[in-house]
Amino acid sequence: MTKKVTKTNDAVDAYDIVMDAIVTQKLIPSQKVSENILSDMFGISRTVARNLIERLIAQQFLVSLSPRVTQVAPLTLLEIKQNFTLRKILLPEILSLSGAKVDFAHINALHQKIQDSLPFKDDLSALEILKTNKQLNIALCTTTGYPLADDWVRQLEDTAMRIYWLYIKTKKSFPYSSSQQSILLDVLQSDDPKKIHSVVQEMIIQTEERILNAIFSHEQFYTQDLLV
């Protein structure tokens, strides 16, 4: 389901290809990776693969165990809880600053794209919905004008996609709903920071509960790495 190209030298394309593989566990947690492995699997040039590995280590999607051993970062209950904790701290504050400054035409178009793609038919369509949802969330946050916050949100969203994939594969649905997103868009237009903060906080809490319930109800997750 992850596209393969012929020796791409495009760092952006290479990043998307490898992140898709990490999200969908084509590259499973704790799997060894190297320049040669990425080049053989995805048609990425070795130079691009080398730079990409360094970038993904810095973002903690890969971990370097030694000069010769790099692995896909583990996905454990601790990582999930940490991701949700950080999102509950950052996103309500960031979106409270965004408010009515959001480009609602763009946001509504992304929201409609998600709705038009539901229910998803296969892994590829599910991944595309997740990526569109990531675009929507990033677009909501960029209007604050804080580049550092944008970087944090992007990394949190990429990790969230890994987490959501667990739910998709076990529950055959998404951990968030159309009605939740509609409520969020409505409250953003009100430009009421306290109300926005409260709604975003509650949405993240509800999603976290669904994710954790899905994990605790599946024996296959009673291991260090959460594989599907």
C-alpha positions in Angstrom: 0.0 0.0 0.0 3.0 2.3 0.4 4.1 3.7 -2.9 7.5 2.9 -4.3 9.3 5.1 -6.7 12.5 4.7 -8.7 15.4 6.2 -6.9 13.7 9.4 -5.8 15.9 12.2 -4.8 13.0 14.3 -3.5 13.5 14.6 0.3 9.8 15.6 0.7 8.5 12.6 -1.2 11.0 10.3 0.6 9.8 11.6 4.0 6.2 11.0 3.2 6.9 7.5 1.9 8.8 6.4 4.9 6.4 8.0 7.4 3.5 6.3 5.7 5.3 3.0 6.2 6.0 3.8 9.9 2.3 4.8 10.4 0.9 1.7 8.7 3.6 -0.6 10.3 5.0 -1.7 6.9 8.1 -0.7 8.9 7.1 -2.2 12.3 8.2 -0.8 15.7 11.7 -1.9 16.6 12.5 -3.0 13.0 16.0 -2.3 11.9 16.5 0.3 9.2 19.4 1.5 7.2 20.3 3.4 4.1 20.3 0.1 2.1 17.0 -1.1 3.6 15.2 2.2 2.8 16.7 2.3 -0.7 15.7 -1.3 -1.5 12.2 -1.0 0.0 11.2 2.4 -1.3 13.5 3.3 -4.2 15.0 6.2 -2.2 18.5 7.2 -3.1 21.1 6.4 -0.4 22.0 10.1 0.0 18.4 11.0 0.7 18.0 7.9 2.9 21.0 8.9 5.0 19.6 12.4 5.6 16.2 11.1 6.2 17.4 8.7 8.9 19.1 11.6 10.7 15.9 13.7 10.5 13.7 10.9 11.8 16.1 10.1 14.6 15.9 13.8 15.6 12.1 13.6 15.5 12.2 10.4 17.5 10.5 8.2 14.9 13.7 6.3 14.6 16.1 5.5 17.5 19.9 5.0 17.2 21.0 2.1 19.4 24.6 2.2 18.2 26.6 3.6 15.3 25.5 0.6 13.3 22.0 -0.1 14.6 19.0 2.1 14.0 15.4 1.0 14.6 11.9 2.2 14.1 10.9 3.8 17.4 8.8 1.6 19.7 5.1 2.3 20.1 4.1 1.5 23.6 1.5 2.6 26.1 3.9 5.1 27.5 4.4 6.8 24.1 0.6 7.0 23.6 0.0 8.5 27.0 2.9 11.0 26.5 1.5 12.1 23.1 -2.0 12.7 24.5 -0.6 14.5 27.6 1.4 16.9 25.3 -1.6 17.4 23.0 -3.8 18.3 26.0 -1.3 20.8 27.1 -0.5 22.4 23.7 -3.4 22.2 21.4 -6.1 23.9 23.5 -3.7 26.8 24.0 -2.7 27.0 20.4 -6.2 26.8 19.0 -7.4 29.3 21.5 -5.0 31.8 19.9 -6.2 30.8 16.4 -9.9 31.4 16.8 -11.6 33.2 14.0 -8.2 33.9 12.2 -8.5 30.4 10.7 -8.9 30.1 7.0 -12.4 28.4 7.2 -12.7 28.0 3.5 -9.6 25.8 3.5 -10.6 24.0 6.7 -14.1 23.3 5.5 -12.8 21.9 2.2 -10.5 19.5 4.1 -13.4 18.5 6.5 -15.6 17.8 3.5 -12.9 15.7 1.9 -12.8 13.5 5.0 -16.6 13.1 5.0 -16.6 12.3 1.3 -14.1 9.5 1.9 -16.1 7.8 4.7 -16.6 5.0 5.3 -13.1 4.0 4.3 -12.8 0.9 2.0 -9.2 -0.3 2.6 -5.9 0.6 4.3 -5.0 3.1 1.5 -8.2 5.1 1.9 -7.9 5.0 5.7 -4.4 6.3 5.5 -5.4 9.1 3.1 -8.2 10.2 5.6 -5.6 10.2 8.4 -3.3 12.4 6.3 -6.1 14.8 5.5 -7.0 15.0 9.2 -3.4 15.8 9.9 -3.5 18.6 7.3 -6.6 20.0 8.8 -5.2 20.1 12.3 -1.9 21.7 11.2 -3.8 24.3 9.2 -5.9 25.1 12.3 -2.7 25.8 14.3 -0.5 27.7 11.7 -2.5 30.9 12.1 -1.0 31.6 15.5 2.2 32.7 13.7 4.5 30.7 16.0 6.9 28.5 13.8 8.2 26.6 16.8 4.6 25.6 17.8 4.0 24.5 14.2 7.0 22.1 14.5 5.7 20.7 17.7 2.2 20.2 16.3 3.5 18.4 13.2 5.5 16.0 15.2 2.6 15.3 17.6 0.3 14.8 14.6 2.7 12.3 13.0 2.8 10.3 16.2 -1.0 10.6 16.5 -1.3 8.9 13.1 0.7 6.0 14.4 -1.6 5.8 17.4 -4.8 6.2 15.3 -3.7 3.4 13.0 -4.0 0.9 15.9 -7.6 1.9 16.4 -8.4 1.8 12.7 -7.0 -1.8 12.4 -8.7 -3.1 15.5 -12.1 -1.2 15.4 -12.4 -0.7 11.7 -13.4 2.9 12.3 -11.8 6.2 13.4 -11.4 7.4 17.0 -12.9 10.8 16.2 -16.2 11.6 14.6 -17.6 14.0 12.1 -19.8 15.6 14.7 -16.7 16.3 16.9 -15.0 18.1 14.0 -18.1 20.1 13.2 -18.4 21.3 16.8 -14.8 22.3 16.8 -15.2 24.4 13.6 -18.3 26.1 15.0 -16.6 27.0 18.3 -13.5 28.4 16.5 -15.7 30.8 14.6 -17.1 32.1 17.9 -13.6 33.3 18.7 -14.2 32.6 22.4 -10.8 31.5 23.8 -12.2 29.9 27.0 -14.8 28.0 25.1 -12.3 26.9 22.4 -9.9 25.7 25.1 -12.7 23.7 26.8 -14.0 22.0 23.6 -10.5 21.1 22.3 -9.5 19.7 25.7 -12.7 17.5 25.9 -12.2 16.3 22.4 -8.7 15.1 23.1 -9.8 13.4 26.3 -12.6 11.6 24.6 -10.3 10.4 21.8 -7.7 9.2 24.3 -10.3 7.2 26.2 -11.4 5.5 22.9 -7.8 4.6 22.0 -6.9 3.3 25.5 -10.1 1.2 25.6 -9.3 -0.3 22.2 -5.8 -1.2 23.4 -6.9 -2.7 26.7 -9.6 -4.8 25.0 -7.1 -6.5 22.6 -4.8 -9.2 24.0 -2.5 -8.8 21.0 -1.4 -5.4 22.5 -0.2 -7.0 25.8 3.4 -6.8 24.5 6.0 -4.1 24.4 5.3 -3.0 20.9 1.7 -2.3 19.8 1.5 -4.2 16.5 -1.5 -4.8 14.2 
